[in-house]
Structure formats: structure tokens, C-alpha cells
């Protein structure tokens, strides 16, 4: 299995979906904590990782030559909103955008399926987070039979080409599948129904998707096998444990950003020669 459940090594390497490899999204994987032995260690380290992410974001903004696009996908209840709230709040909102993709509008449906996605891609010097993404067009469209197979099956390579184009434009693409078990989803749905402040998030339509759990799981497994590439890898994040989910996503982002050859811009003046008037 490409997403190892063993301890040790870089979390990013442990969770990366190898190109072409078939990953079985079983319940045991959703409960795993690869690379972390103790919860307390991860929770102690998490604020330090967030602080370092903020520092690198500032340098990314100042440098202006690179951008980062983070894609989050999950089964309903998988924790996309929670991850964005806990992890991406490390970034200055002035240079970080979050886009949630809902059912396409009438205008969006008049364009190719990537039109609305490309419009939301972050410019260089910034970070973008997608809550759902272009992958809905090979997940929901496939499982709910919204387009013929010959249409959606061609989209895997179209998506790969699109992500190669972003990378060629110095926008790094990193993709997270927040993987929860079916039993964990049930518990989270029940918790929503019991919480007056969260019950509004419950959509009865989610139960219809839950009945198609196996079909969605197979569709996600195909996405991982066909669209995890060297330049735009997928990371399978075991997400039953929220503390691990947050730490793992933050650590993968950190390792990715640390690889960027970021530089501080040259100053416009010689600071030694500047005299600030009294």
C-alpha cells in the first residue's frame, strides 16, 4: 500500500500516493497515525509548524515567483472545513484565498469543467486552498452518472495536463484526501444532528451519497492511481483522528514549502545610507 501505516520517516513520504499505485482506502488506514508515535508530541509540535508556515508564507509573498495551491477532498464529514480553519489560518489572509466549489452554476455549466477552477487558481506570491475541486468532475459526476463514461474518463488526463500547466507557471500543487471510515462518518453526522450550532451543516442529500460509499471509495481510488503525479502528488491523510489530520496536513505543507527556492527581494535602497528624519 502506497500510504504506509508504519512509523518513522518523513510524514510527507509516508503519506504520498505513488504514481500509478493502487491504494485501498480501508478503515484501518483511516485510523492510522503514520510518522507519529504519541499524540502529545504532535500537539506540542503543531503550533511550531504553524508558526514556520506563517514565516514561509511571508517569504513566499515577498519573493513573488512561486505560488501554492492546496486541494482538499474528502467524503462528506471528512473535515475539510476543520482542516482549513485549523491549518490554513496560519497564513495571512491578505495572501491566502479559500475557494469552496459547490454545484456548478448555469454560467459555469456553459464552459468547460476546468473554467471555474482556473479562475480561482492562486497567483504567484500567494497560497490558495480549494475545498473540493476539479476532482468533483471525476467523483460526483461519475458516481451519480451525470455524464457519460467517455466524457468523465477523459478528464483524468485533462486534469493532469491542467496541473502540469500550473506547475510550469510556478504554482505548486499539493492534494490532500482526508480519509475517514464509514463508521466515523456516521458518528460525525450524528454529532451534527445533536449540536444546535452545527445541525445547519447537515444535508439530507449526504445520506444518499453515504449509500453509495463503495462507489465513491472506488472512484477515489481511481483518482489516486491516475492523478497522483511527481509534480502534483496526492497525500492520503488518515483523518479519523482530527489532531493527526491537522498535524499531517501542516507538516506536508511545511515540507513542500521548504523545498521552494525562496529568496528575499533585493532592497530598493541601501539601508546604511537612509536617514530617517527626526
C-alpha positions as CSV (number, residue, x, y, z in Angstrom):
1,X,0.0,0.0,0.0
2,X,1.5,3.3,-1.0
3,X,0.3,5.2,2.0
4,X,2.3,3.4,4.7
5,X,0.9,3.0,8.2
6,X,4.4,2.4,9.6
7,X,6.2,4.8,11.9
8,X,9.3,6.7,11.2
9,X,10.5,8.7,8.2
10,X,9.1,11.9,6.6
11,X,5.4,12.2,7.1
12,X,5.2,13.5,3.5
13,X,6.9,10.4,2.1
14,X,4.8,8.1,4.3
15,X,1.5,9.6,3.1
16,X,2.4,10.3,-0.6
17,X,0.4,8.2,-3.1
18,X,2.9,6.9,-5.6
19,X,2.1,7.5,-9.2
20,X,0.1,4.6,-10.7
21,X,-0.1,2.7,-7.3
22,X,-3.4,1.3,-6.2
23,X,-4.3,2.4,-2.7
24,X,-7.1,0.5,-0.8
25,X,-9.0,3.1,1.3
26,X,-9.8,0.7,4.1
27,X,-11.0,1.7,7.6
28,X,-7.7,0.7,9.2
29,X,-5.9,3.3,7.1
30,X,-8.3,6.0,8.3
31,X,-7.3,5.2,12.0
32,X,-3.5,5.1,11.4
33,X,-1.0,7.8,12.5
34,X,2.0,7.3,10.2
35,X,5.1,9.0,11.4
36,X,3.7,9.9,14.9
37,X,4.2,7.8,18.0
38,X,2.5,10.0,20.6
39,X,-0.4,12.4,20.3
40,X,1.1,14.7,22.8
41,X,4.3,15.0,20.6
42,X,2.2,16.1,17.6
43,X,0.1,18.5,19.5
44,X,3.2,20.1,21.1
45,X,4.8,20.4,17.6
46,X,1.7,21.7,15.8
47,X,2.0,25.4,16.9
48,X,5.6,25.4,15.9
49,X,4.8,24.1,12.5
50,X,2.0,26.7,12.1
51,X,4.5,29.4,13.1
52,X,7.0,28.2,10.5
53,X,4.3,28.1,7.8
54,X,3.4,31.7,8.5
55,X,7.1,32.7,8.2
56,X,7.5,30.8,4.9
57,X,4.2,32.4,3.6
58,X,5.6,35.8,4.3
59,X,8.8,35.0,2.3
60,X,6.7,33.4,-0.5
61,X,4.7,36.7,-0.7
62,X,7.9,38.8,-0.7
63,X,9.6,36.6,-3.3
64,X,6.6,36.7,-5.6
65,X,8.0,34.0,-8.0
66,X,6.0,31.0,-6.7
67,X,2.5,30.2,-5.6
68,X,1.0,27.2,-3.8
69,X,-2.4,25.5,-4.5
70,X,-3.6,23.1,-1.8
71,X,-6.6,20.9,-2.8
72,X,-8.7,19.2,-0.1
73,X,-11.1,16.4,-0.9
74,X,-13.0,14.0,1.4
75,X,-16.1,12.0,1.9
76,X,-18.9,14.2,3.5
77,X,-17.9,14.8,7.1
78,X,-14.2,14.2,6.3
79,X,-13.1,17.5,7.9
80,X,-12.3,19.9,5.0
81,X,-13.7,22.9,6.8
82,X,-12.0,22.0,10.1
83,X,-8.6,21.5,8.4
84,X,-8.8,24.8,6.7
85,X,-9.8,26.5,9.9
86,X,-7.0,24.9,12.0
87,X,-4.2,24.7,9.4
88,X,-4.7,27.5,6.8
89,X,-5.3,30.1,9.5
90,X,-1.6,30.0,9.9
91,X,-1.4,32.1,6.7
92,X,-2.0,35.8,6.4
93,X,-5.5,36.2,4.8
94,X,-4.0,39.0,2.6
95,X,-2.1,36.4,0.7
96,X,-4.2,33.3,1.1
97,X,-7.6,32.6,-0.5
98,X,-10.1,29.8,0.2
99,X,-12.5,28.6,-2.6
100,X,-15.3,26.2,-1.9
101,X,-16.7,24.6,-5.1
102,X,-20.4,23.9,-4.9
103,X,-22.7,22.5,-7.6
104,X,-21.8,24.4,-10.9
105,X,-23.9,27.4,-11.7
106,X,-25.7,27.8,-15.0
107,X,-22.9,30.1,-16.3
108,X,-20.2,27.6,-15.2
109,X,-22.0,24.7,-17.0
110,X,-21.8,26.7,-20.2
111,X,-18.0,26.4,-20.1
112,X,-15.6,23.5,-19.9
113,X,-15.3,21.9,-16.5
114,X,-12.0,23.5,-15.7
115,X,-13.1,27.0,-16.4
116,X,-14.2,27.9,-12.9
117,X,-11.2,26.1,-11.4
118,X,-8.7,28.0,-13.4
119,X,-10.3,31.3,-12.5
120,X,-9.8,30.5,-8.8
121,X,-6.1,29.4,-9.1
122,X,-3.8,31.5,-6.9
123,X,-1.4,34.0,-8.4
124,X,2.3,33.8,-7.7
125,X,3.2,35.1,-4.3
126,X,0.0,33.7,-2.7
127,X,-1.5,30.4,-1.4
128,X,-4.9,29.1,-2.5
129,X,-6.9,26.4,-0.8
130,X,-9.7,24.5,-2.6
131,X,-12.5,23.0,-0.6
132,X,-13.5,20.4,-3.3
133,X,-12.0,21.0,-6.7
134,X,-11.8,19.8,-10.3
135,X,-11.9,16.3,-9.0
136,X,-15.6,16.5,-8.4
137,X,-15.9,16.0,-12.1
138,X,-14.5,12.5,-11.8
139,X,-16.1,11.7,-8.5
140,X,-19.7,13.1,-8.2
141,X,-20.1,13.2,-12.0
142,X,-19.0,9.6,-12.2
143,X,-20.9,8.1,-9.3
144,X,-24.1,10.0,-9.9
145,X,-24.0,9.3,-13.6
146,X,-24.1,13.0,-14.6
147,X,-22.1,12.5,-17.7
148,X,-21.3,9.5,-20.0
149,X,-18.2,7.4,-19.1
150,X,-16.4,8.5,-22.3
151,X,-16.7,12.1,-21.0
152,X,-15.6,11.8,-17.4
153,X,-12.9,9.1,-18.1
154,X,-11.1,11.6,-20.4
155,X,-10.9,14.1,-17.6
156,X,-8.2,12.3,-15.6
157,X,-5.6,13.2,-18.2
158,X,-7.1,16.7,-18.8
159,X,-6.7,17.3,-15.0
160,X,-3.1,16.1,-15.1
161,X,-2.4,18.4,-18.1
162,X,-4.0,21.3,-16.2
163,X,-1.9,20.7,-13.1
164,X,1.3,20.4,-15.2
165,X,0.4,23.8,-16.7
166,X,0.0,25.3,-13.2
167,X,3.4,23.8,-12.2
168,X,5.0,25.2,-15.3
169,X,3.8,28.6,-14.2
170,X,5.5,28.1,-10.8
171,X,2.3,27.2,-8.9
172,X,3.0,24.2,-6.8
173,X,0.0,21.8,-6.5
174,X,-0.4,19.6,-3.4
175,X,-3.5,17.5,-2.9
176,X,-5.0,16.1,0.3
177,X,-7.5,13.2,0.6
178,X,-8.9,13.4,4.1
179,X,-9.7,9.7,4.6
180,X,-12.3,8.7,7.2
181,X,-14.0,5.4,7.8
182,X,-17.7,4.8,7.2
183,X,-18.3,4.4,10.9
184,X,-16.5,7.7,11.7
185,X,-18.7,9.4,9.2
186,X,-21.8,8.1,10.9
187,X,-20.6,9.4,14.3
188,X,-19.9,12.8,12.8
189,X,-23.3,13.0,11.2
190,X,-24.9,12.1,14.5
191,X,-22.9,14.8,16.3
192,X,-24.1,17.4,13.8
193,X,-27.7,16.5,14.4
194,X,-27.3,16.8,18.1
195,X,-25.5,20.2,18.0
196,X,-27.7,23.3,17.6
197,X,-24.8,25.3,16.2
198,X,-23.8,22.6,13.6
199,X,-27.1,21.0,12.6
200,X,-27.4,23.5,9.8
201,X,-24.5,21.8,8.1
202,X,-26.3,18.5,7.8
203,X,-27.6,18.0,4.3
204,X,-30.1,15.1,3.9
205,X,-28.5,14.6,0.5
206,X,-25.4,13.4,2.2
207,X,-27.2,10.3,3.2
208,X,-27.8,9.4,-0.4
209,X,-24.0,9.7,-1.0
210,X,-23.4,7.6,2.1
211,X,-25.5,4.8,0.5
212,X,-23.0,4.9,-2.4
213,X,-20.0,4.7,-0.1
214,X,-18.4,1.8,-2.0
215,X,-18.8,3.5,-5.4
216,X,-17.3,6.7,-4.1
217,X,-14.4,4.8,-2.5
218,X,-13.7,3.1,-5.8
219,X,-13.8,6.5,-7.6
220,X,-11.4,8.0,-5.1
221,X,-9.0,5.0,-5.5
222,X,-9.0,5.6,-9.3
223,X,-8.2,9.3,-8.7
224,X,-5.2,8.4,-6.6
225,X,-3.9,5.9,-9.1
226,X,-4.4,8.1,-12.1
227,X,-3.8,11.6,-10.9
228,X,-1.0,11.4,-8.3
229,X,2.0,12.6,-10.2
230,X,5.5,13.7,-9.4
231,X,4.7,17.4,-9.8
232,X,1.2,17.3,-8.3
233,X,1.1,14.4,-5.7
234,X,-1.9,13.2,-3.7
235,X,-1.4,12.6,0.0
236,X,-3.8,10.2,1.8
237,X,-4.3,11.7,5.2
238,X,-5.8,9.3,7.8
239,X,-8.5,11.6,9.2
240,X,-10.4,9.7,11.9
241,X,-8.2,11.5,14.5
242,X,-8.6,15.2,13.9
243,X,-5.4,16.0,15.8
244,X,-3.4,13.8,13.4
245,X,-5.2,15.1,10.4
246,X,-4.3,18.7,11.2
247,X,-0.7,17.9,12.1
248,X,-0.1,15.8,9.0
249,X,-1.6,18.3,6.6
250,X,0.5,21.1,8.2
251,X,3.7,19.0,8.1
252,X,3.2,18.1,4.4
253,X,2.7,21.8,3.6
254,X,5.8,22.7,5.5
255,X,8.0,20.2,3.8
256,X,6.6,21.3,0.4
257,X,7.2,25.0,1.1
258,X,10.7,24.3,2.4
259,X,11.7,22.9,-1.0
260,X,10.8,26.2,-2.8
261,X,14.0,28.2,-3.5
262,X,12.5,31.3,-1.9
263,X,14.6,34.5,-1.7
264,X,14.2,37.9,-0.1
265,X,13.9,40.6,-2.8
266,X,16.8,43.0,-3.1
267,X,16.2,46.2,-1.1
268,X,15.3,49.3,-3.2
269,X,17.8,51.4,-1.2
270,X,21.0,50.9,0.7
271,X,19.7,50.9,4.3
272,X,23.0,52.2,5.6
273,X,22.5,55.4,3.6
274,X,18.9,56.1,4.7
275,X,18.4,58.7,7.4
276,X,15.0,58.8,9.0
277,X,14.1,62.5,9.7
278,X,13.6,63.3,13.4
